[in-house]
Amino acid sequence: MMRALLLLAAALPLCAQDALVARGEKVFQTSCSVPYCHGPNGTAGRAPKLVGHSFTARELSNIVSDGIANKGMPAFGAQLPADDIRAVVGYIMTLRGSAPASASQTVAARTVPEDAQSGKALFFDAVRMGGCGRCHELEKRGSRVATDLKTAAAHTDLRSIEVHHVMTAQPAGESAFPVLVAEQSQKRVRVFDLSSPLPVLRTFAPDAVKLTAGSAWEHREAVSGYSDAELQEIAKYLQWVAAAK
């Protein structure tokens, strides 16, 4: 009996650590893993990769909280609760000294047919400011900002996709702007600001912003950086993804 209690007591900190890392991974996916930042699982987007980093936990905590001036790294100390910062630091520390998983260690990569390869490259174009992957996730790539693309394959004109989840945010003292709501609770409201080419995650106190259903924002604004021919190529890729499931 005593041995069992000792084993349970030893396991509790590990369970707490696992929960912290799991929470940190969710925070990272929402705030850090977008293609124009650190990329999926920290494998690099426009910002440096975090897989295999050599930072200490204290260094990471300072960077996440205070940001890095003139480097594009924002200060999350005013945006995220202290618990979330500790959680995301805990998750990033699990990436320390490790290497990205190979294709054989993860889901086996499916061979993209030749007529869909161009569309896939356009969808995940990290250089393009308005690339589809900045908002949508497919094949474990991209960002889970917007809803999934289960019905997108049915659209031949990607400019005309109807959007039902976009709302209008009206912060105190600011102009209204279109948003996708990431979190709405008694403690905080987090939204992705769609008024810029790259969706920005913003955090407000519940009484500091008013959310209204609906918006004048249209999907054609999200894909305005693509030509009609490029959107046709992307549609082919989406159709292949839908058919391959």
Secondary structure, DSSP 4 states (H G I P E B T S, - for coil): -HHHHHHHHHHHHHHHHHHHHHHHHHHHHHHT-STTTT-GGGS-SSSPP-TT----HHHHHHHHHH-BTTTTB---TTTS-HHHHHHHHHHHHTTTT--PPPTTTSSPPPPPPHHHHHHHHHHT-SSSTT-GGGT-EETTEE--SS---TTGGG-S-GGG---SS-EEEEETTS--EEEEEEEE-SS-EEEEE-SSSS-EEEEE-GGGEEEEE--S--HHHHTTTS-HHHHHHHHHHHHHHHHH-
